[in-house]
């Protein structure tokens, strides 16, 4: 009898131990679920097709996708949208999680500012299902706002950053570019500045000066001009009175430049003026007059000489295939073979001394352009590059304390500093044959 009682006690103890074990395993999950902040909206971003924002004291703002899937402002008027500005809004609205639930069934919405909400955001999905999110007052701590869904009795608190992502104005979302053409699609730029009319044409990735006459262009300088034009942005800071002051400042300002950019889509124009220390712009692509960054005005306030290519040679950072130097009675020949340079006698050159000559030629650059002064050439350079497809010939003549150079087939004359030529001559004289390998 005692044995039977012991067996029953052991069985009861085992059952209680198992129940306690499973209870302890399940409890954290149940607690975590109970403590998790409730989700307010769970939508797929790609399914959202329209967002309607109604805010106290402001015009209704409607965003909608066009036929290509891009967002645009359709009210209060049709405007292009800077697509990246919509992303934070979509992120918050599609996966909106509360900080906590305030009331399960709120009877007095007025105490939360939700009976007449400060902002109502209506989200429409592509199946035409609509969700209306109401945002009310800030919490007493000031770090969150009260929120609820229309038709849902619950009241939540959401973080201020979520409200900031949703509560946007037309100026927050609209495309702020003054010229709406993409930089890589521009084929022609005309700049009227400093009483000069300069035209640049693009051939593939290379820019050339077309007007006032064909000239070699400084590619990076032209690219910087294009960047200044395509990155010019509207400045919306200030009040309505400030906007009137901007229009007045432009009207009375001093013209800095007028630029025209042409692409397949057409031509757009930007006028820039300066008033005191500020710059203002008016575009043919958008309505209105706007204050712009000083970098835009300074970037356009340039003349022809600023855009001319001052380099004598175009081989750039790539090593050429062959170089010939004729300096009076001295002649030098360099040919690139693999990683090595070879002289006219077929001997391998010391890498450092040969590279010094290449670098000196690469660095030859005009201190300024001149119209005359070229006489009998004292030095002739021929550089073959681009796997033999580009051959550049330059003649250099002595003038006073400096030198004048001209490229074959061009009328332009480049004035060079004497130090540049003496440095090249010295590097050529010091060029030497590579040392024989040890043991030979």
Residue pairs with C-beta under 8 A, 6 or more apart in sequence:
37 97
37 98
37 99
37 100
37 101
38 97
38 98
38 100
38 101
38 154
38 156
39 95
39 96
39 97
39 98
40 96
40 97
40 98
40 133
40 147
40 149
40 156
40 158
41 93
41 94
41 95
41 96
41 123
41 131
41 133
41 149
42 94
42 95
43 93
43 94
43 95
43 123
43 125
43 131
44 94
45 90
45 91
45 94
47 125
47 126
47 127
48 90
48 93
48 94
48 123
48 124
48 125
48 126
49 64
49 65
49 124
49 125
49 126
50 62
50 63
50 64
50 65
50 122
50 123
50 124
51 62
51 63
51 64
51 89
51 93
51 121
51 122
51 123
51 124
52 60
52 61
52 62
52 63
52 121
52 122
52 124
53 60
53 61
53 62
53 63
53 119
53 120
53 121
53 122
53 166
53 167
53 168
54 60
54 119
54 120
54 122
55 61
55 118
55 119
55 120
55 167
56 116
56 118
56 119
58 169
59 75
59 76
59 170
60 75
60 76
61 73
61 75
61 76
61 168
61 169
61 170
61 173
62 73
62 74
62 75
63 71
63 72
63 73
63 74
63 81
63 86
63 173
64 71
64 72
64 74
65 71
65 72
66 72
70 81
70 83
71 81
71 83
71 86
72 78
72 79
72 80
72 81
73 79
73 80
73 81
73 170
73 173
73 174
76 170
79 170
79 174
79 175
80 174
80 175
80 180
81 173
81 174
81 175
82 173
82 174
82 175
82 176
82 177
85 168
85 172
85 173
86 173
88 165
89 165
89 166
89 168
91 165
92 162
92 165
92 166
93 121
93 123
93 133
93 166
96 133
96 158
96 162
97 158
98 147
98 156
98 157
98 158
99 144
99 156
99 157
99 158
99 159
100 156
100 157
101 154
101 155
101 156
102 112
102 146
102 154
102 155
102 156
102 157
103 153
103 154
103 155
104 153
104 154
105 153
105 154
106 112
106 114
106 148
106 153
106 154
106 155
109 115
109 136
109 148
109 155
110 116
112 136
112 137
112 146
112 148
112 155
113 136
113 137
113 146
114 134
114 136
114 146
114 147
114 148
114 155
117 134
117 135
117 136
118 135
118 136
118 137
119 134
119 135
119 163
119 166
119 167
120 132
120 133
120 134
120 135
120 150
121 132
121 133
121 135
121 166
122 130
122 131
122 132
122 133
123 130
123 131
123 132
123 133
124 130
125 131
131 149
131 150
132 149
132 150
132 151
133 147
133 148
133 149
133 150
133 166
134 147
134 148
134 149
134 150
135 145
135 146
135 147
135 158
135 163
135 166
135 167
136 145
136 146
136 147
136 148
137 145
137 146
138 144
138 145
138 146
138 160
139 145
139 146
139 157
143 159
143 160
144 157
144 158
144 159
144 160
145 157
145 158
145 160
145 163
146 155
146 156
146 157
147 155
147 156
147 157
147 158
148 154
148 155
148 156
171 236
176 233
176 234
176 236
177 230
177 231
177 232
177 233
177 234
177 285
177 286
178 232
178 233
178 234
178 270
178 281
178 283
178 285
178 286
178 290
178 292
179 229
179 230
179 232
179 261
179 268
179 270
179 283
179 285
180 268
180 285
180 286
181 230
181 261
181 263
181 265
181 268
181 285
182 230
182 263
183 226
183 227
183 230
185 263
185 264
185 265
186 202
186 226
186 230
186 261
186 262
186 263
187 201
187 202
187 262
187 263
187 264
188 199
188 200
188 201
188 202
188 261
188 262
189 199
189 200
189 222
189 225
189 226
189 229
189 259
189 260
189 261
189 262
190 197
190 198
190 199
190 200
190 211
190 259
190 260
190 262
191 197
191 198
191 199
191 200
191 225
191 257
191 258
191 259
191 300
191 302
192 198
192 257
192 258
192 259
193 256
193 257
193 258
193 300
193 301
193 302
193 303
194 301
194 302
194 303
196 212
196 303
196 304
197 211
197 212
198 209
198 211
198 212
198 303
198 304
198 307
199 209
199 210
199 211
200 207
200 208
200 209
200 210
200 217
200 222
200 225
200 307
201 207
201 208
201 210
202 208
206 219
207 217
207 219
207 222
207 223
208 214
208 215
208 216
208 217
209 215
209 216
209 217
209 304
209 307
209 308
212 304
215 304
215 308
215 309
215 412
216 308
216 309
216 314
216 410
216 412
217 307
217 308
217 309
218 306
218 307
218 308
218 309
218 310
219 309
221 302
221 306
221 307
222 307
224 299
225 259
225 299
225 300
225 302
225 307
226 261
228 295
228 296
228 299
228 300
229 259
229 261
229 270
229 296
229 300
230 261
231 296
232 270
232 281
232 292
232 293
232 296
233 292
233 293
234 286
234 288
234 290
234 292
235 290
235 291
235 292
235 293
236 290
237 291
238 246
246 280
246 289
246 290
246 291
247 289
249 273
249 275
249 278
249 280
249 291
250 273
250 275
250 280
250 281
250 282
250 289
252 275
253 273
253 274
253 275
253 280
254 273
254 274
254 275
255 271
255 272
255 273
256 272
256 273
256 274
256 279
256 297
256 300
256 301
257 271
257 272
257 297
257 300
257 301
258 269
258 270
258 271
258 272
259 269
259 270
259 272
259 300
260 267
260 268
260 269
260 270
261 267
261 268
261 270
268 283
268 284
268 285
269 283
269 284
270 281
270 282
270 283
270 284
271 281
271 282
271 283
272 279
272 280
272 281
272 292
272 296
272 297
272 300
273 279
273 280
273 281
274 280
274 297
277 294
278 291
278 294
279 291
279 292
279 293
279 294
279 296
279 297
280 289
280 290
280 291
280 292
281 289
281 290
281 291
281 292
281 296
282 288
282 289
282 290
305 368
305 369
308 369
308 412
310 365
310 366
310 369
310 414
311 364
311 365
312 361
312 364
312 365
312 366
312 381
312 392
312 394
312 405
312 407
312 414
312 416
313 361
313 362
313 364
313 383
313 392
313 394
314 385
314 390
314 392
315 362
315 383
315 385
315 386
315 390
315 392
316 362
317 362
318 385
318 386
319 336
319 358
319 385
320 336
320 358
320 383
320 384
320 385
321 335
321 336
321 384
321 385
321 386
321 387
321 388
322 333
322 334
322 335
322 336
322 382
322 383
322 384
323 332
323 333
323 334
323 357
323 358
323 361
323 381
323 382
323 383
323 384
324 331
324 332
324 333
324 380
324 381
324 382
324 383
325 331
325 332
325 333
325 357
325 379
325 380
325 381
325 424
325 428
326 379
326 380
326 381
327 378
327 379
327 425
327 428
328 378
328 379
330 428
330 429
331 344
332 343
332 344
332 357
332 428
332 431
333 343
333 344
334 341
334 342
334 343
334 349
334 354
334 357
334 358
334 431
335 341
335 342
335 343
336 342
340 348
340 349
340 351
340 434
341 348
341 349
341 351
341 354
341 355
341 358
342 348
342 349
343 349
343 431
343 433
347 433
347 434
348 433
348 434
349 431
349 432
349 433
349 434
350 431
350 432
350 433
350 434
350 435
351 434
353 427
353 430
353 431
353 432
354 431
356 427
356 430
356 431
357 424
357 427
357 428
357 431
360 420
360 423
360 424
360 427
361 381
361 383
361 424
363 420
364 394
364 405
364 416
364 420
364 424
365 414
365 416
365 420
366 405
366 414
366 415
366 416
367 402
367 415
367 416
367 417
368 415
369 412
369 413
369 414
369 415
370 404
370 413
370 414
370 415
371 413
372 413
373 397
373 399
373 404
373 413
373 415
374 395
374 397
374 399
374 404
374 406
374 413
375 397
375 398
375 399
375 404
376 397
377 395
377 396
377 397
378 396
378 397
378 398
378 403
379 395
379 396
379 421
380 393
380 394
380 395
380 396
381 393
381 394
381 396
382 391
382 392
382 393
382 394
383 391
383 392
383 394
384 390
384 391
384 392
385 392
392 407
392 408
393 407
393 408
394 405
394 406
394 407
394 408
395 405
395 406
395 408
396 403
396 404
396 405
396 416
396 421
397 403
397 404
397 405
399 415
401 418
402 415
402 416
402 417
402 418
403 415
403 416
403 417
403 418
403 420
403 421
404 413
404 414
404 415
404 416
405 413
405 414
405 415
405 416
406 412
406 413
406 414
407 414
